[in-house]
Amino acid sequence: MVVFLARLVFQLLAVYAVVLLLVYVCQRSLQYFPDKNHPGDPKESAAPSMREVELRTEDGLTLNAWFAAPVKRDGKIVVMYHGNAGHIGHRAVKAQHFIDKGMGVLLVEYRGFGGNIGSPSEQGLYKDGRAALNFLEKQEYANAQLVIYGESIGSGVATQMAYEIQPRYLILEAPFSSAAAVAKKRYFFLPVDWLMKDRFDNIDKIGGIKTNLLIVHGDEDSVIPIELAQMLYERANHPKEFITINGGHHNDLYDHHAGHVVTEWLEKQIAAEEPAVQPAE
């Protein structure tokens, strides 16, 4: 009996070791779900005023992205880093909310997504994020005009970019404290801290960001539980605001009027930075 149990334990440990090896080797296919198809012509999308542009990364990649300039040359530009599924064409509806307000939008596409070459990784996405900022700098837009926006795993890219350039505004939609924290909830039976490569440790960076912060999260999000966003919020500096979308899941916040909520918040912040008009004497 003892020999039988010993053999059983050994076999189970061997199977578990194989599982760990497979997860380690294949982990990025479990973390990123890119739509590799080209998003098509932006003129045929929900944001027809956008145009396709090229972003050049520091490691030599040329990525397609979509851009709409602000109505006013000194207007705000929302730099949007999307989540780990689909491509930029699926975010045109979100972009149009800001375009309708006269703002510019840069929909940033990642390596391995939307017809772009390469494969996604944490450091790779950071390089793609910087390429977007470099594009706007070459177009002679100032950092003061930028609104950094991150959705889901894009919150990791947005947080890193905000940490690097310290913009006036940072908006995080369905963010996490870290990608590792999300993985721990989903794969509780695995030693995530030992295995995970792309951790996107937002919570370790958010305290170093001094900006106007908005976090928007659905209270029924089963992909990234709302408590992970709340942990991030608690660590962040003021001024900050957390808006819960009642009935919102992970991918449907704009169906629950999040677009109106976000643009209303942003317009309020922009109005507050404008100097008060002095009454005529």
C-alpha positions as CSV (number, residue, x, y, z in Angstrom):
1,M,0.0,0.0,0.0
2,V,2.8,2.4,0.9
3,V,4.6,1.6,-2.4
4,F,1.4,2.2,-4.3
5,L,0.8,5.6,-2.6
6,A,4.4,6.6,-3.2
7,R,4.0,5.8,-6.9
8,L,0.8,7.7,-7.1
9,V,2.3,10.7,-5.5
10,F,5.3,10.5,-7.8
11,Q,3.0,10.3,-10.9
12,L,0.9,13.2,-9.8
13,L,4.0,15.3,-9.2
14,A,5.3,14.4,-12.6
15,V,2.0,15.4,-14.2
16,Y,2.1,18.7,-12.3
17,A,5.6,19.4,-13.3
18,V,4.7,18.9,-17.0
19,V,1.7,21.2,-16.5
20,L,4.0,23.8,-15.0
21,L,6.5,23.5,-17.9
22,L,3.7,23.8,-20.5
23,V,2.2,26.9,-18.8
24,Y,5.7,28.5,-18.5
25,V,6.4,27.9,-22.2
26,C,3.0,28.8,-23.5
27,Q,2.0,31.5,-21.0
28,R,1.8,34.4,-23.5
29,S,-0.8,32.5,-25.5
30,L,-2.8,32.4,-22.3
31,Q,-2.3,36.1,-21.7
32,Y,-2.8,37.8,-25.1
33,F,-5.6,37.1,-27.6
34,P,-4.8,39.3,-30.6
35,D,-6.9,39.6,-33.7
36,K,-4.2,39.4,-36.3
37,N,-6.3,40.7,-39.1
38,H,-5.8,44.2,-40.4
39,P,-8.5,46.5,-39.0
40,G,-9.5,47.8,-42.4
41,D,-10.1,51.3,-43.5
42,P,-10.9,53.7,-40.6
43,K,-13.2,55.6,-42.9
44,E,-15.5,52.6,-42.9
45,S,-15.4,52.3,-39.1
46,A,-17.4,53.9,-36.3
47,A,-14.8,56.7,-36.3
48,P,-14.6,57.7,-40.0
49,S,-12.5,60.9,-39.4
50,M,-9.5,58.8,-38.3
51,R,-6.7,58.0,-40.6
52,E,-4.1,55.2,-40.6
53,V,-0.6,56.3,-39.5
54,E,2.7,54.4,-38.8
55,L,4.5,54.1,-35.5
56,R,8.1,53.2,-35.4
57,T,9.4,51.4,-32.3
58,E,12.8,51.6,-30.8
59,D,13.5,48.0,-31.8
60,G,12.8,48.6,-35.5
61,L,9.2,47.7,-36.0
62,T,6.7,49.7,-38.0
63,L,3.2,49.4,-36.6
64,N,-0.1,50.7,-38.0
65,A,-2.3,52.8,-35.8
66,W,-5.3,55.2,-36.2
67,F,-5.2,58.9,-35.6
68,A,-7.5,61.9,-35.5
69,A,-6.1,65.3,-34.8
70,P,-7.9,67.6,-32.3
71,V,-10.2,70.3,-33.7
72,K,-7.9,72.9,-32.1
73,R,-4.2,72.6,-32.6
74,D,-3.7,72.9,-28.8
75,G,-6.6,70.6,-28.0
76,K,-6.3,67.4,-26.0
77,I,-5.3,64.1,-27.5
78,V,-6.4,60.8,-26.0
79,V,-3.7,58.2,-26.4
80,M,-5.6,54.9,-26.2
81,Y,-4.0,51.6,-25.3
82,H,-6.5,48.8,-25.7
83,G,-6.9,45.4,-24.0
84,N,-5.5,42.0,-24.8
85,A,-8.1,40.9,-27.4
86,G,-9.2,42.2,-30.8
87,H,-7.6,45.1,-32.5
88,I,-7.9,48.9,-32.8
89,G,-10.9,48.7,-35.2
90,H,-13.0,47.3,-32.3
91,R,-12.2,50.5,-30.3
92,A,-13.4,53.0,-32.9
93,V,-16.7,53.4,-31.0
94,K,-14.8,54.5,-27.9
95,A,-12.6,56.8,-29.9
96,Q,-15.6,58.6,-31.4
97,H,-16.8,59.7,-28.0
98,F,-13.7,61.9,-27.7
99,I,-13.7,63.0,-31.3
100,D,-17.3,64.2,-30.8
101,K,-16.0,66.5,-28.1
102,G,-13.4,68.0,-30.4
103,M,-10.5,66.0,-29.0
104,G,-7.9,64.1,-30.9
105,V,-7.4,60.3,-30.5
106,L,-4.5,58.0,-31.2
107,L,-5.6,54.4,-31.3
108,V,-2.3,52.6,-30.6
109,E,-1.9,49.1,-32.1
110,Y,0.5,46.6,-30.7
111,R,3.0,44.2,-32.2
112,G,1.2,41.0,-33.2
113,F,-2.2,42.7,-33.3
114,G,-4.2,44.2,-36.2
115,G,-1.9,43.0,-39.0
116,N,1.3,44.1,-37.3
117,I,4.4,42.0,-37.2
118,G,6.0,40.7,-34.0
119,S,4.7,39.0,-30.9
120,P,3.3,40.7,-27.8
121,S,5.2,40.9,-24.5
122,E,5.3,43.3,-21.6
123,Q,8.5,45.0,-22.7
124,G,7.3,44.9,-26.3
125,L,4.1,46.7,-25.5
126,Y,6.0,49.3,-23.6
127,K,8.1,49.9,-26.7
128,D,4.9,50.2,-28.8
129,G,3.5,52.6,-26.2
130,R,6.6,54.8,-26.5
131,A,6.4,54.7,-30.3
132,A,3.0,56.3,-30.0
133,L,4.3,59.1,-27.8
134,N,7.2,59.7,-30.1
135,F,4.8,59.9,-33.1
136,L,2.9,62.7,-31.3
137,E,6.1,64.5,-30.3
138,K,7.3,64.5,-34.0
139,Q,3.9,66.0,-34.9
140,E,4.8,68.8,-32.4
141,Y,2.1,68.0,-29.9
142,A,3.0,68.8,-26.3
143,N,2.9,66.4,-23.3
144,A,0.4,68.8,-21.7
145,Q,-2.1,67.9,-24.4
146,L,-2.0,64.2,-23.8
147,V,-4.6,62.1,-22.0
148,I,-3.2,58.6,-21.4
149,Y,-6.0,56.0,-21.6
150,G,-5.6,52.3,-20.8
151,E,-8.1,49.5,-21.1
152,S,-7.6,46.2,-19.3
153,I,-4.1,45.0,-20.1
154,G,-3.6,48.3,-21.8
155,S,-3.8,49.8,-18.3
156,G,-0.4,48.3,-17.8
157,V,1.0,50.1,-20.8
158,A,-0.8,53.3,-19.9
159,T,0.5,53.2,-16.3
160,Q,4.0,52.7,-17.5
161,M,3.7,55.6,-20.0
162,A,2.2,57.9,-17.4
163,Y,5.0,56.9,-15.0
164,E,7.6,57.9,-17.7
165,I,6.1,61.2,-18.9
166,Q,3.8,62.4,-16.1
167,P,0.8,63.6,-18.2
168,R,-1.9,65.8,-16.8
169,Y,-4.6,63.0,-17.1
170,L,-4.6,59.3,-16.8
171,I,-7.8,57.3,-17.4
172,L,-7.9,53.5,-16.6
173,E,-10.8,51.4,-17.8
174,A,-11.1,48.0,-16.0
175,P,-7.5,48.0,-14.7
176,F,-5.7,45.7,-12.4
177,S,-3.2,46.1,-9.5
178,S,-1.0,43.7,-11.5
179,A,-1.4,41.0,-14.2
180,A,0.0,38.5,-11.7
181,A,-2.8,39.3,-9.3
182,V,-5.3,38.5,-12.0
183,A,-3.5,35.3,-12.9
184,K,-3.5,34.2,-9.2
185,K,-7.3,34.4,-9.0
186,R,-7.7,32.4,-12.3
187,Y,-4.9,29.9,-11.8
188,F,-4.9,29.6,-8.0
189,F,-3.3,26.1,-8.3
190,L,-0.2,27.4,-10.0
191,P,2.9,29.2,-8.4
192,V,2.2,32.3,-10.5
193,D,5.0,34.4,-8.9
194,W,7.6,31.9,-10.0
195,L,6.2,31.4,-13.5
196,M,4.9,34.7,-14.8
197,K,7.0,36.8,-17.2
198,D,4.7,39.7,-18.1
199,R,3.5,41.0,-14.7
200,F,2.5,44.6,-15.5
201,D,3.0,45.7,-11.9
202,N,0.7,48.8,-11.9
203,I,0.5,49.0,-8.2
204,D,4.2,49.4,-7.8
205,K,4.2,52.4,-10.2
206,I,1.0,54.2,-9.5
207,G,2.4,55.9,-6.4
208,G,5.0,57.5,-8.6
209,I,2.5,59.2,-10.9
210,K,1.3,62.7,-10.1
211,T,-1.7,63.3,-12.4
212,N,-5.4,63.6,-12.4
213,L,-6.6,60.0,-12.3
214,L,-9.9,58.4,-13.2
215,I,-10.6,54.7,-12.8
216,V,-13.7,53.2,-14.3
217,H,-14.7,49.6,-13.5
218,G,-17.8,47.4,-13.7
219,D,-19.1,45.9,-10.5
220,E,-19.8,42.6,-12.3
221,D,-16.4,42.2,-13.9
222,S,-15.5,38.5,-13.7
223,V,-12.3,38.9,-15.7
224,I,-10.6,41.5,-13.5
225,P,-12.5,41.7,-10.2
226,I,-13.3,45.2,-9.1
227,E,-11.3,44.8,-5.9
228,L,-8.0,44.7,-7.9
229,A,-8.9,48.1,-9.3
230,Q,-9.8,49.4,-5.9
231,M,-6.4,48.3,-4.6
232,L,-4.7,50.3,-7.3
233,Y,-6.9,53.3,-6.6
234,E,-6.0,53.2,-2.9
235,R,-2.3,53.4,-3.7
236,A,-2.7,56.3,-6.2
237,N,-2.1,59.9,-5.4
238,H,-4.7,62.6,-5.3
239,P,-6.5,64.0,-7.3
240,K,-8.2,60.8,-8.2
241,E,-11.7,59.5,-8.7
242,F,-13.2,56.0,-8.9
243,I,-16.4,55.4,-10.8
244,T,-18.2,52.1,-10.5
245,I,-20.4,51.1,-13.5
246,N,-23.3,49.3,-12.0
247,G,-24.1,46.1,-14.0
248,G,-20.9,46.5,-16.0
249,H,-18.8,43.5,-17.0
250,H,-15.4,43.5,-18.4
251,N,-16.0,44.4,-22.1
252,D,-19.3,46.2,-22.0
253,L,-18.7,49.4,-20.0
254,Y,-19.4,51.6,-23.0
255,D,-22.8,49.9,-23.4
256,H,-23.4,51.1,-19.8
257,H,-22.7,54.7,-20.8
258,A,-19.1,54.7,-19.7
259,G,-18.2,56.9,-22.7
260,H,-20.5,59.6,-21.3
261,V,-19.1,59.2,-17.8
262,V,-15.4,59.5,-19.0
263,T,-15.9,62.4,-21.4
264,E,-17.9,64.3,-18.8
265,W,-15.1,63.8,-16.2
266,L,-12.4,64.8,-18.7
267,E,-14.3,67.9,-19.8
268,K,-14.7,69.0,-16.2
269,Q,-10.9,68.6,-15.6
270,I,-10.0,70.5,-18.7
271,A,-12.4,73.3,-17.8
272,A,-10.8,73.6,-14.4
273,E,-7.3,74.2,-15.9
274,E,-8.5,77.1,-18.0
275,P,-8.0,80.5,-16.5
276,A,-11.1,82.2,-15.2
277,V,-12.4,85.0,-17.4
278,Q,-12.1,88.4,-15.7
279,P,-15.2,90.5,-15.7
280,A,-15.0,93.7,-17.9
281,E,-14.4,96.9,-16.0
